Amino acid sequence: VIKMYNLNKVGERTYYIDSPTNIGIYKLNESDICLIDSGNDKEAGRKINKILKENNFNLKYIISTHSNADHIGGNEFLQKRTDCKIISTEIENLFIKYPILEPSFLYGGYPIKSIRNKFLMAKESNPTDTIENLPEGLEYIKLGGHFFDMIGIKTSDNVYFLADCVFGENIIKKYHISFIYNVDEFLKTLDFVENLEGNLFIPSHAPICEDIKPLVKINRDKVHEIIETILRICEEELIFEDILQKLFIHYDLKMDLNQYVLIGNTLKSYLSYLYDNEKLEIEFKESKLYWKTKS
């Protein structure tokens, strides 16, 4: 069992804090540091702040790899305490500034109260810049697929922070379906990441590793398995809700509102991918949209 919220040094200037969402720290000089993501809520922000104080670190920047609530949850607390700058890509900055966008997008309309929760909607913080202006010693890589415009960060110690472009084997075995916004981009990102050369790879939701290839393969295999499962389910023409139900039954998943919007949204992305690649066809009948695998 990993002890949470430990500071681990993994390079001359690179550290990470193990937490439900792994957090990066990069030393800009003797006192100033840059944070890569901020954890899942105010409590995470508080714990990070304690670690920074204990080590006499002065927080100058938070780089948000993307705007999901479990990556920006500590932003508001830390920015209020330290007046730090927050940096992300343009579209992710909008979600950081207007967190209502995430549950709205996931739900596909104004989100019901139950999903305006801390898991899907962080507290508002103020992004101050885009990733074109990263501090010296850091570079970004585009990691499309999981969300609108997610990035990873490479430090001068040749350590890669990979955000949510891969998920841990234990997570995949337990939940099977990880959130994906664009399946085509997600697969392209896996190909890209597989060929990266680094000293260490730190995904947000998987153990750190020196070789990322095995984890890439596990993630890729699962995506292809889900594609095949959906094509099998759609051998009979079905509406979206019935496909979702059959997917939950197949993977023995438990439905609740968070899962409904996260996996429902991901299923729509898979359906888009399969339709765009001419593997599925659609038909309207009696004011319902049916999906069917092309014969």
N, C-alpha and C positions, 0 to 999 in steps of 0.2 A: 504494500500500500504506500503510495507516494504521500509524503507529508506536504500538505499544501502551504503555499506562500513562503517558500524558502527562496533565498537569493542564491543563484548558482552562477559562478563565473565560468564562461566557456570560450573566452578569447581575451586578448590583451585589454580590449575595451568593451567586450560584449558579455552581457549577463542575460539570464532569464529567470523569471519567477514562475514556479509551477503552480498552476491554479486550474480550475475547470476550463478556462481559456488561457493557455500559456501566454505570458507577457514578456516582451523583450525590453532590455535596457541597453542603451549604448552611451558610453561616456564620451562627451564632446571635448572635455578637458578635465582638470582635476576635480572640479565641483559640479559642472553643468552636465545634465544628462537628457537623453531623449527616450521617451517610452514608446514601445510599439504595442498598440492596443492598451485597453485599460480595464479589462475584466467585465463581469456581467452585471454589476450594480454598484450602488453607493457603498455598500459594505466592502466590496472588492477595492474600490477607490480608497477607502479608509485604511485597509490593510496595506495597500501599496504605499500610501503616504507615510505610514509608520516605518516601513522598510527604508524608504528614501531618507527619512529623518535620522534613523539609526545609523545610516551610512554617510551622513552629511552630503547627500546628493541634492542638487538644486534642479528641479524639473523645469526645463525650458520649452520642450515640445512633446506633444503626443502625436504620433503618426497613427492614424486609424486605417488599418488595412482595408476595412470596409465598414458599412454602417449598421450591421446587425447588432441588436441590443446587447448580446453577450460579448461584444468586442468594444463597445463604446459606453458601456454601463457606468464606468467610473469617471468618464470625461467631465461631467458636470461638477462632481464633488472636487476633483483635482484641479480643474480650471478655476473654480471659486477660491480654493485654498492658495494656489500658486500663481494665478494669472498666466499660465502657460499658453503657448500657441497650439492650435490643433490643425493638423494637416491631413488632407486626403485628396482623392480625385474629385473632380467637379461635381459629378452626379452623386457620389457618396456624401460629399459635403452638404448637399441639399437634405438628405435623409438625416444627417447629424443635426442640422439646424432645425429641421421640421420632422421630429420623430413620428408624428402621426402618419407620415407617408408609409412607414413599414407595415403596420397592421392594415392600413387602407389598401395597399397594393396586394397583400396576402389574401385579404378577404374579397377584394374585387368590388368594393363599395365602402360606404362609411362603416367602420368596424364596430360590431356590437361590443358593449361595455366589457364583457368577459375577456376579450382578446386585446383590450387596451391595458395590457399588464406589463410588468417589467421584463418578461421574457421576450416580448415582441415589440416593446416600445420603451426605449431608454428615455431618460430625462434629457431635455434640450441642452445642448452646449453650443459654443460659438466657434465654428471653424474659421481660421484666420488666413489660411493660405492653401495652395495646391501643391501637389508632390513635385512640381517642376522646381520648387525651391527647397529641396531637402538640405539638411545640415551636411557639412563636409564629412566624408567617410562613409556615407550611406548612399546606396542606389536602390531604385525600385525596379521590380519586374511586374509586368502585367500578368495577372492570373485570372483570366476570364472564365465564366461558367457558373460559379457558385452564386455570385450576385452581380449587380449591374456593371461595376467597374472595380473589382477587387484587385489589390496589389500585394506583392510580397516585398520584403526588404532584405537586401544583402548588405552585411556590414564589412568594414575593412579587414576583419578577421576571417573573411570568407565563410561566415555563418549566414545561412538563409532562414528567414522567418517566413513560413509558407502559408500562413492564415488557414483558410478552409478549403484549399484545393485538394487536400487528401484528408480522409478521416481514419481514425484508429481502427485496427482490426476488431477490437472488442466492441466498438460502437457499431460497426458494420454487421457483425454477427448478431448483435442484440436487436438493432433497429432496421437493418437491411437498406431502407430508403433514406438517404441523406438529402438535405435540401439542395436542389439544383435549379437555377434560373434558366440556363441555356445549355442543353445537353451537348450540342455540337462543340461549343466553346470549352465546356468542361473536359471533354475528351481530348481536344487539342492541347489544353493546358497540361493534362497528364503526360502527353507525349513530350511536351516542352520540358516539364519538370524532371522527367525520367533521365534527360540528358544533361542536367545541371551537374557541374563539378564543384563540390564545396567540402569544407572540413566538417561541417555539421549542419543538419537540417532540423528545424524546429517547427513542426506543424502546430496549429492551435489546439487540436483535439486528438493528439496522438503522442506517444513517447518520442523524445528526441532520438535521432539516429544518424549514423555516418553514411549509411547507404539507403537512399530513398526508393530505389527501384522495387524492392519487394512490396512496399506499401502502395506504390503506384499501381502495381499489377493487381493487388487485392481490390483497389478502388475501381480500376478499369473492368475487371472481371464481373464485379457486382453490377456495374452500369449495364453491361451487355446482357447479364442474366435478367435484369429488370426489363430490358427491351424485349427479350424473348418471351418473358412472362406476360407482358402486356399484349404482345402479338397473339399469344395463345388464347388469352382471355377474350380478345376481340374477334376470334374466329366466328362467334355469333355477334350480330350487331347489337350494340349496347349504348345506353346513354352514360354520360360521365359518372353520375352517382353510383351506377351499378358496377362500372369498372373499378372505381375507388373501393367499393365494398369488397369486391372479389380480390383485389390486391391486399387489403387488410386481412382478409380471411387466409389467403395464400401464405402470407408472412406472419400470421398469428400476432397481429398488432392490435393494440387497444385504442379505440377511437375516443378522443376527447376534442375539445374545441381547438386547442393548439395544434394537435396532430391533424385535425381536419383541414386547417388552413395551410399548414406547412407541407404535408404530404399531398393534399389536394392540389396545391399550387405546383408542386413538383411533378405530379402526374400530368397536369396540363402542359408542362414544359416537355415531358416525354411524348405526349400526344402530338404536340407541335412538331417536334423533331421527326417523328415517324410519318406524319402527314407530309411535311416538307420533303422528306426523302422517299415519298411515294410508296410507303409501306402500309399506310392506312388510308381509307377513304371515308368521306362523310356524306350523310344524307339527312335531309329534314323530312320528318314524317309526323303528321298530327302535331305540329308545333313543338317537336322535340328534335334535338340534334343527336344523330346516331353515329357511332364510330364502328368501322369494320375493317378487319385485316384484308388487304388486297389479295385476291386469289391468284 
